[in-house]
């Protein structure tokens, strides 16, 4: 099992910087117009509303590889920078989303789990369709493993094979070598994160909510997930206008947690650039709001009132920011045994 190691939100050997203070918001979708799966689907009326909002002049939708490159080395990103990603290469990307994204000339990245594509499943895109999208110049492909497993429960050798084989298949079929990785289910550990870095990727994404800001670890980057339940236009506007909540010294120091320390003590220190913590609130998935104890002027800690169930759990923290916008930091946790 790939577990434990170093800070969840930061790792000193691979930070992004020096980015503009507002950072970038990256979105993740899965299915489009497929109401059989509401937890991973966005309704088409919701998606059209998202695109109308993104076409407003204040937003800057950039290719995700460009966002990463500019956050690392400049030039600074404009305020309201947004990136679009889609996981799993479902066919509705091609049949429903692609015509709208193409008409709007909005770039996006698809993270491909290759075995399902290789086997020609009916609800997945095929390699010909993926090649067509790549040829448009609007679409980049990222690595999402071969079989879409819970990778933090794999050994290092098996995890490495999942990553290298999927990257090989994508390059073989499309001539595009992925530089970005998305952890299946958004699940990572410090050891898995180090493996992705060692394999030469430029960045990797989870599915915890948040904004990519100064000092962010580029191998555990956040994304706002969009689905039927969280895809209303008001929530969408809240997300794409969010600002980074810079944090450090996060505990727990890795995504996997043990049954012996469940619920875990959660805490962080707010970094520079935030003058006041007034209004800071943290919300635990499926539980009451976290009661935060302020330890000094910049650090907060709290423990959820109930143990986390097996599988994934999340804590989202928000803080009022300037101009009616919200600063946002999210953390995801994984309890083995699901």
Buried (B, 14 or more C-beta within 10 A) or exposed (E): EBBBBBBBBBBEEBBBEEBBBBBBBBBBBBBBBBEEEBEBBBBBEBBEBBBEBBEEEEBBBBBBBBBBBBBBEEEEBBBBBBBBBBBBBBBBBBBBBBEBBEEEEBBBBBBBBBBBBBEEBEBBBBBEBBBBBBEEEBBBBBBBBBEBBBBBBBEEEEBBBBBEBBBBBBBEBBEBEBBBBBBBBBBBBBBBBBBBBEBEBBBBBBBBBBBBBBBBBBBBBBBBBBBBEBBEEEBBBBBBBBBBBBBBBBBBBBBBBEEEEBBBEBBBBBBEEBEEBEEBEBBBBEBEEBEBEEEEEBBBBBBBEEBBEEBBBBBBBBBEBEEEBBBBBBBBBBBBEE
